[in-house]
């Protein structure tokens, strides 16, 4: 949910939820939680739900809504279309899918609040491919020259789409398609132009005193002169806030183009005096949001906790006491953070859906959004392996391989939605390489050697068909991309051919002895410890001995924890390389 007067990116929360096991039960409130599925006396009619989306679906159905049931989200296109913007789409998606699973017809919509004015130039943008770029790579002036204008009136700084708003909305739609989410993107500018907001604007401007009375409880700026409508100046094209007269019969307002406050900065108005129709302006945020509920017939809308404390209470009041309608079922979710910091388009602390899909499978990303929406959590790209490991355990729980009743109950309900197969739940567990092992294989360029190593470690069954093997090995490139992005201990390349290197006799003898030790069938930790002992036995500096090993395997002087790494490789290959034979 976006706001005219608020940064779309939410505040940072407390510690990441990954510090505690919280996969299940994924309930939304204590009132929905029944231990072991047994009702208490005062909640005898309630049912325990292992997946939070079922709790929301229960609330929606309790209102006996008409179909299609409308699920909504929204965003102001202020910068990069990042993962935080995608929060509402995915929260809404899971509820929509649960309702569809119950036989309901559902329409999921997502509004781009693109008649909002651009209040500041973002530091980062994303191109049509979803790659994040700096302002030096685009026509930044197209943004700077158009501060205060609606996003749909601002040229696309990439020169590709019809406007900056269209470019941004296109990125979100592309991300939804990548995750197979059937969401309908709507433009507020088009809704105004088509007259969808006409009745709402007429209601607001027909009883301004009543609107002032309601909004004064929430905004200090609402006084006896306040008129809740923002015309777009016909002279300079900026959104202005100064209405001087209202003509309900003609459905117009007179206005003066005055300065606009933009987060402590001032966007100057041009001073033009003009007349605008109801379709040539917009309602302020606190009225526009509840107006959308009526215009679109919204039954459910998720939003971040910042709106729960501000915009939502005023929205409920406006819906009931201005528009005479009931608000939709709400769901407040916690903001998650990126690498310990709040997501922010303007500050450049963002990651896109497309970027993450280069590092992990779509189902892992969908799993992240399926986790409890009221738990604060951090998406730490450097620790992405932990998220993948949690998904793998969740998947194993679905197939009955984890002794955790709570997680299993959650997985049994949520997994088909996470993998996009609620109508055809999987019956055969995919082959998954452990993510860090996949990162180890990512050090190898030879695809056949990767497969041999995976089979040697028992991660690929002998009877696996080619399609299953290819799907399993796809994680290797993702883990390799992760190692390159973070520069972690796996960001090295195993040399296919024996590097040209000469060693002193004592180092060569130590390498031969280590080869004999590995040939005896030791694991990685034992090899790591033996390297210290072997170096000392031959009077070789430990650092020199490790450097010799790195030279043999990586043609470099450093790398990962060498002994543990060698323990992951094919034994015969390691022995031959230590003996300088291959």
C-alpha positions in Angstrom: 0.0 0.0 0.0 1.5 3.4 -1.0 1.0 6.8 0.4 1.3 10.3 -1.1 3.1 11.6 2.0 5.1 8.6 3.0 8.2 6.7 1.7 6.8 3.3 0.4 9.8 1.5 1.9 9.0 0.5 5.5 11.1 0.9 8.6 13.5 -1.6 9.9 12.2 -4.0 12.5 13.9 -5.8 15.4 16.1 -8.8 15.1 15.6 -11.2 12.1 13.1 -14.0 12.7 15.5 -16.5 11.4 17.1 -16.5 14.9 14.2 -18.7 16.1 12.3 -21.5 14.5 8.9 -20.0 13.4 8.0 -22.0 10.3 4.7 -23.3 11.8 2.0 -22.8 12.9 1.6 -19.9 10.5 -1.3 -18.3 12.3 -2.2 -14.6 12.4 -3.6 -14.3 15.9 -3.8 -16.1 19.2 -7.6 -16.3 18.6 -6.9 -18.7 15.7 -4.4 -20.9 17.4 -5.7 -24.1 19.0 -3.1 -26.4 20.5 -3.0 -29.7 18.7 -6.2 -28.8 16.9 -8.3 -29.0 20.1 -10.8 -26.2 20.8 -11.0 -24.5 24.1 -14.3 -23.9 25.7 -14.5 -20.2 24.7 -13.4 -20.9 21.1 -15.1 -24.2 20.5 -16.2 -23.2 16.9 -12.7 -22.1 15.8 -10.4 -24.3 13.7 -6.7 -24.4 13.9 -5.0 -23.4 10.6 -1.4 -24.4 9.9 -1.1 -21.8 7.1 -1.8 -18.1 7.7 -3.5 -17.7 4.3 -6.3 -20.0 5.5 -7.0 -17.8 8.5 -7.4 -14.8 6.2 -9.6 -16.8 3.8 -11.8 -17.7 6.7 -12.3 -14.1 7.6 -13.1 -13.2 4.0 -15.6 -16.0 3.6 -17.3 -15.1 6.9 -18.4 -11.9 5.2 -20.2 -13.8 2.5 -18.7 -11.7 -0.3 -19.9 -11.6 -3.9 -17.7 -13.2 -6.5 -15.2 -12.6 -7.9 -13.6 -11.9 -4.5 -11.3 -8.9 -5.0 -7.8 -9.0 -3.5 -5.8 -5.8 -3.8 -2.4 -4.3 -3.3 -0.8 -1.2 -4.4 2.4 0.8 -4.7 3.6 4.3 -5.6 6.2 4.0 -8.5 8.9 6.0 -6.8 12.0 4.0 -7.6 13.3 0.5 -8.3 10.6 -2.2 -8.4 12.3 -4.2 -5.6 11.4 -7.2 -3.4 9.8 -5.0 -0.8 7.3 -3.7 -3.4 6.5 -7.3 -4.2 5.4 -8.1 -0.6 1.8 -7.3 -1.1 1.5 -9.1 -4.4 2.8 -12.3 -2.8 0.8 -12.0 0.4 -2.3 -11.5 -1.7 -1.4 -14.3 -4.0 -1.4 -16.9 -1.3 -4.8 -15.8 0.0 -6.1 -15.8 -3.5 -4.8 -19.3 -4.2 -6.3 -20.7 -1.0 -9.7 -19.2 -1.9 -9.4 -20.7 -5.4 -8.6 -24.0 -3.8 -11.9 -23.7 -2.0 -13.7 -23.2 -5.3 -14.0 -19.4 -5.2 -13.6 -17.1 -8.1 -10.9 -14.5 -7.3 -9.6 -11.4 -8.9 -6.2 -10.1 -7.7 -5.5 -6.5 -8.6 -2.5 -4.3 -8.0 -2.8 -0.5 -8.3 0.0 1.7 -9.4 -0.7 5.0 -7.7 0.8 6.7 -10.6 -1.1 10.0 -10.4 0.9 10.7 -7.3 3.6 13.4 -7.8 7.3 12.5 -8.0 8.7 14.1 -4.8 12.4 13.3 -5.1 14.8 11.7 -7.6 15.7 8.1 -6.7 19.4 7.2 -6.5 18.9 3.9 -8.3 16.6 2.7 -11.1 16.1 -0.6 -12.8 16.2 -1.1 -16.6 13.7 -3.2 -18.6 15.7 -6.3 -17.8 15.4 -5.7 -14.1 19.1 -4.8 -13.7 19.8 -2.0 -11.2 21.6 1.0 -12.6 22.7 4.4 -11.4 21.4 7.7 -12.6 24.5 8.2 -14.7 23.3 5.5 -17.1 19.9 7.1 -17.9 18.4 10.5 -18.7 18.3 11.6 -15.0 17.2 15.0 -16.1 13.9 13.5 -17.3 13.2 13.0 -13.6 14.8 16.1 -12.1 12.9 18.4 -14.5 9.6 16.8 -13.6 9.5 16.9 -9.8 5.9 17.5 -8.6 4.3 16.0 -11.8 2.3 12.7 -11.8 4.4 9.7 -12.6 2.4 9.1 -15.8 3.4 12.5 -17.0 7.1 11.9 -16.6 9.1 10.5 -19.6 10.7 7.1 -19.1 14.4 7.9 -18.3 15.3 4.8 -20.3 13.4 6.1 -23.4 11.5 2.8 -23.8 8.0 3.0 -22.2 5.4 5.6 -22.6 6.1 7.0 -19.1 8.2 6.5 -16.0 5.1 5.0 -14.4 4.5 2.5 -17.2 8.2 1.5 -17.0 7.9 0.8 -13.3 4.6 -1.1 -13.6 6.0 -3.2 -16.4 8.8 -4.3 -14.1 6.4 -5.4 -11.4 4.2 -7.3 -13.9 7.3 -9.0 -15.3 8.3 -10.1 -11.8 4.8 -11.4 -11.2 5.0 -13.4 -14.4 8.4 -14.8 -13.4 6.8 -16.2 -10.2 3.6 -17.2 -12.1 1.3 -14.9 -10.1 -1.8 -13.9 -12.1 -2.1 -10.3 -11.0 -4.0 -7.6 -12.9 -2.1 -4.3 -12.9 -4.2 -1.1 -12.7 -3.2 2.5 -13.3 -4.8 5.1 -11.0 -4.3 7.7 -13.7 -6.4 5.6 -16.1 -9.1 5.0 -13.4 -9.5 8.7 -12.9 -9.5 9.3 -16.7 -12.2 6.7 -17.2 -14.4 8.3 -14.6 -14.1 5.4 -12.0 -13.4 7.9 -9.3 -16.1 10.4 -10.3 -18.6 9.3 -7.7 -16.0 9.3 -4.9 -14.7 12.7 -5.8 -18.3 14.1 -5.9 -19.0 12.6 -2.5 -15.9 14.1 -1.0 -16.4 17.6 -2.5 -20.1 17.5 -1.9 -19.6 17.5 1.9 -16.2 19.0 2.6 -17.1 19.9 6.1 -17.8 16.3 6.9 -14.5 15.2 5.4 -12.6 17.9 7.3 -14.3 16.6 10.6 -13.2 13.0 9.9 -9.6 13.8 8.7 -8.9 16.4 11.4 -8.6 13.4 13.8 -5.6 12.2 11.8 -3.9 15.2 10.1 -2.9 18.5 11.7 -2.9 20.3 8.3 -6.7 19.9 8.0 -8.3 23.2 8.9 -11.3 25.3 7.8 -9.6 26.2 4.5 -8.6 22.6 3.6 -10.1 21.2 0.4 -9.4 17.5 -0.1 -8.6 17.5 -3.8 -5.4 17.9 -5.7 -5.7 19.3 -9.3 -3.0 18.9 -11.9 -2.0 22.4 -13.1 -2.8 22.8 -16.8 0.2 25.2 -17.1 3.1 23.5 -15.5 1.7 19.9 -15.1 2.4 19.7 -11.4 0.0 18.4 -8.7 -1.1 21.3 -6.6 -3.0 21.4 -3.3 -4.7 24.8 -3.3 -8.4 24.7 -4.4 -10.2 28.0 -4.3 -13.7 27.0 -5.4 -15.9 24.0 -6.1 -18.6 23.6 -8.7 -20.5 20.4 -8.2 -22.9 20.9 -11.1 -20.0 21.3 -13.6 -17.8 18.9 -11.7 -14.9 21.3 -11.6 -12.7 23.1 -9.2 -10.8 26.4 -9.4 -7.2 26.2 -8.2 -4.0 28.2 -7.6 -0.7 26.4 -8.4 1.2 26.8 -5.2 4.4 25.3 -3.7 4.5 21.7 -2.5 6.4 20.4 0.5 8.4 17.3 -0.4 10.0 15.8 2.7 11.5 19.1 3.9 12.2 20.3 0.4 10.0 22.6 -1.6 8.7 22.0 -5.1 7.7 25.4 -6.5 4.4 25.9 -8.0 4.0 28.2 -11.1 1.3 30.5 -9.6 -1.2 29.7 -12.4 -4.9 30.1 -11.7 -7.1 27.6 -13.5 -10.0 25.3 -13.6 -9.8 21.5 -13.5 -12.4 18.8 -13.9 -12.8 16.0 -11.3 -10.9 13.8 -13.7 -8.0 16.3 -14.0 -6.9 15.9 -10.4 -6.8 13.3 -7.6 -7.9 12.7 -4.1 -5.3 13.0 -1.3 -3.9 9.7 -0.1 -6.1 9.3 3.0 -9.2 9.6 0.8 -7.9 7.9 -2.3 -7.1 4.6 -0.6 -10.6 4.0 0.9 -12.1 5.3 -2.4 -10.2 2.5 -4.2 -12.0 0.0 -2.0 -15.4 1.1 -3.3 -14.3 1.7 -6.9 -12.7 -1.8 -7.2 -15.0 -3.7 -4.8 -12.1 -4.8 -2.6 -12.7 -7.6 -0.2 -9.1 -8.0 1.2 -6.0 -6.0 1.3 -2.6 -6.6 3.0 -0.4 -3.7 4.0 2.7 -3.0 6.1 2.6 -2.2 9.7 3.4 1.5 9.2 -0.1 1.9 7.6 -1.7 0.0 10.4 -0.8 2.8 12.7 -1.8 5.7 10.4 -3.5 5.3 7.1 -5.6 2.2 8.0 -7.5 3.8 11.0 -8.3 6.9 8.9 -9.2 4.8 5.9 -11.7 2.8 8.0 -13.2 6.1 9.3 -13.4 7.6 5.8 -14.9 4.4 4.3 -17.7 4.3 6.9 -18.3 8.0 7.6 -17.6 9.6 4.2 -18.4 6.8 1.6 -20.8 4.8 3.7 -19.1 1.5 3.0 -17.4 -1.2 5.1 -13.6 -1.5 4.7 -12.1 -4.8 3.3 -10.6 -7.5 5.5 -7.1 -6.2 6.4 -3.9 -8.0 7.1 -0.9 -6.2 8.6 2.5 -7.7 7.7 5.9 -6.9 9.1 8.4 -5.3 6.9 11.5 -7.4 6.2 14.9 -6.0 5.9 17.7 -6.4 3.4 21.1 -7.3 4.8 20.0 -5.8 8.2 18.8 -2.5 6.7 15.4 -1.2 5.6 14.6 -1.6 1.9 14.7 1.8 0.3 14.5 2.7 -3.4 15.7 6.2 -2.7 18.7 5.1 -0.8 19.6 2.3 -3.2 19.3 -0.5 -0.6 17.3 -2.8 -2.8 17.3 -6.2 -4.5 15.0 -7.2 -7.3 13.0 -10.4 -7.9 15.1 -10.9 -11.0 18.4 -10.6 -9.2 17.3 -13.2 -6.6 16.0 -15.6 -9.3 19.6 -15.7 -10.5 20.6 -16.9 -7.1 17.8 -19.4 -6.1 14.8 -21.2 -7.5 11.4 -19.4 -7.8 9.9 -21.8 -5.3 12.5 -20.8 -2.7 11.6 -17.1 -3.1 7.9 -18.0 -2.9 8.6 -19.9 0.3 10.1 -16.8 1.8 6.8 -15.0 1.3 4.8 -18.0 2.6 6.5 -17.6 6.0 4.6 -16.0 8.8 3.7 -12.4 7.8 3.8 -11.1 11.3 7.3 -12.2 12.0 10.1 -9.7 11.3 12.9 -11.3 9.2 16.0 -10.3 7.4 16.9 -11.3 3.8 20.7 -11.5 4.1 22.1 -12.2 0.7 25.4 -13.3 2.2 23.5 -16.0 4.2 21.2 -17.0 1.4 22.3 -20.6 1.9 20.4 -20.6 5.2 17.1 -19.6 3.5 17.6 -22.4 0.8 18.3 -24.9 3.6 15.1 -23.9 5.3 13.2 -24.4 2.1 14.8 -27.8 1.6 13.8 -28.9 5.1 10.2 -27.5 4.5 10.1 -29.6 1.3 11.4 -32.7 3.0 8.7 -32.2 5.7 6.0 -32.2 3.0 7.3 -35.6 1.9 7.2 -36.9 5.5 11.0 -36.9 6.1 11.2 -34.5 9.0 10.2 -35.3 12.6 8.5 -31.9 13.3 4.7 -32.0 13.6 4.3 -28.2 13.3 6.5 -27.9 10.3 5.0 -30.9 8.7 1.5 -29.5 9.1 2.5 -26.2 7.6 4.3 -28.0 4.7 1.4 -30.3 4.0 -0.9 -27.3 3.5 1.4 -24.7 2.0 3.9 -26.6 -0.1 1.6 -27.1 -3.1 1.0 -23.4 -3.2 4.7 -22.6 -2.8 5.6 -24.7 -5.8 2.5 -23.5 -7.8 0.7 -26.8 -7.9 -2.4 -26.6 -5.7 -4.4 -28.5 -8.3 -1.8 -31.2 -8.8 0.1 -31.6 -5.5 3.6 -33.2 -6.1 4.0 -36.8 -5.1 7.7 -37.2 -5.9 10.4 -35.2 -4.1 12.7 -33.4 -6.4 16.5 -34.0 -6.2 18.0 -31.0 -4.3 21.7 -30.5 -4.0 22.6 -28.8 -0.7 23.2 -25.2 -1.5 26.7 -24.9 -0.2 27.6 -28.2 -1.9 26.2 -26.7 -5.1 28.5 -23.7 -4.5 31.4 -26.1 -4.3 30.4 -27.6 -7.6 30.2 -24.0 -8.9 34.0 -23.9 -8.6 34.1 -26.4 -11.4 33.5 -25.4 -15.0 33.1 -28.9 -16.5 29.4 -30.0 -16.4 30.3 -33.7 -16.5 32.7 -33.4 -13.6 30.0 -31.5 -11.6 27.7 -34.4 -12.1 30.4 -37.0 -11.2 31.1 -35.2 -8.0 27.4 -34.9 -7.1 26.9 -38.7 -7.8 30.1 -39.5 -5.9 28.8 -37.7 -2.8 25.4 -39.5 -3.1 23.4 -36.4 -3.9 22.1 -37.9 -7.2 20.6 -41.4 -7.2 21.8 -43.9 -9.8 18.3 -44.2 -11.2 17.6 -40.5 -11.7 16.5 -39.6 -15.2 18.2 -36.9 -17.2 15.5 -34.3 -16.6 15.7 -34.7 -12.8 19.5 -34.5 -13.0 19.4 -31.3 -15.1 16.9 -29.7 -12.7 19.2 -30.6 -9.7 22.3 -29.3 -11.3 20.6 -26.0 -12.2 21.1 -25.0 -8.6 24.9 -25.1 -9.2 24.8 -22.0 -11.4 22.6 -20.2 -8.9 25.0 -21.0 -6.1 27.9 -19.9 -8.3 26.2 -16.6 -9.0 25.7 -16.2 -5.2 29.4 -16.8 -4.5 30.4 -14.3 -7.2 28.0 -11.7 -5.9 29.1 -12.0 -2.3 32.7 -12.8 -2.9 32.5 -15.6 -0.3 34.7 -18.7 0.3 33.3 -20.4 -2.7 34.2 -17.7 -5.2 37.2 -19.6 -6.7 37.6 -21.8 -9.8 38.9 -25.3 -9.7 41.5 -25.8 -12.5 40.5 -28.5 -15.0 44.1 -29.0 -16.1 47.1 -29.4 -13.8 48.7 -25.9 -13.3 52.3 -25.4 -14.1 54.0 -25.3 -10.7 57.4 -26.5 -9.3 57.8 -27.3 -5.6 60.8 -27.8 -3.3 61.5 -31.5 -2.5 60.2 -31.2 1.1 56.9 -29.6 -0.1 56.6 -32.3 -2.9 57.1 -35.1 -0.3 54.5 -33.6 2.0 52.0 -33.5 -0.9 52.7 -37.1 -1.7 52.1 -38.1 1.9 48.9 -36.1 2.0 47.8 -37.9 -1.2 48.3 -41.3 0.6 46.2 -40.0 3.6 43.3 -38.9 1.3 43.5 -42.2 -0.6 42.8 -44.0 2.7 39.3 -42.5 2.7 39.4 -39.5 5.1 36.7 -36.8 5.3 37.2 -33.1 4.9 37.8 -32.2 8.6 40.4 -35.0 8.9 42.2 -33.8 5.7 42.2 -30.2 7.1 43.8 -31.4 10.3 46.3 -33.7 8.6 47.6 -30.8 6.4 49.0 -29.1 9.5 50.5 -32.4 10.8 52.0 -33.2 7.4 53.6 -29.8 7.0 55.2 -30.0 10.4 56.4 -33.6 9.8 58.3 -32.4 6.7 59.6 -29.1 8.2 57.4 -27.0 5.8 55.8 -23.8 6.9 52.1 -24.4 7.2 51.3 -21.3 5.1 53.6 -22.6 2.3 52.0 -26.0 2.3 48.5 -24.6 2.0 49.8 -22.2 -0.7 51.1 -25.3 -2.6 47.7 -26.9 -2.4 45.9 -23.8 -3.6 48.3 -23.6 -6.5 47.5 -27.2 -7.5 43.8 -26.9 -7.4 43.1 -23.2 -8.0 46.3 -21.9 -9.6 46.1 -19.3 -6.8 47.7 -18.7 -3.4 44.5 -18.7 -1.4 41.0 -20.2 -1.5 38.4 -21.9 0.7 39.3 -24.1 3.7 41.3 -26.4 1.6 41.0 -29.7 3.5 37.3 -29.5 3.9 37.0 -28.5 0.2 39.1 -31.5 -0.9 36.8 -33.8 1.1 33.9 -32.7 -1.1 35.7 -33.7 -4.3 36.1 -37.0 -6.0 38.8 -38.9 -4.1 40.6 -40.3 -7.1 40.8 -36.8 -8.6 42.2 -35.3 -5.4 44.8 -38.0 -5.0 46.0 -37.7 -8.6 46.2 -33.9 -8.3 48.2 -34.0 -5.1 50.6 -36.4 -6.8 50.8 -33.9 -9.7 49.6 -36.7 -12.1 46.4 -35.0 -13.5 
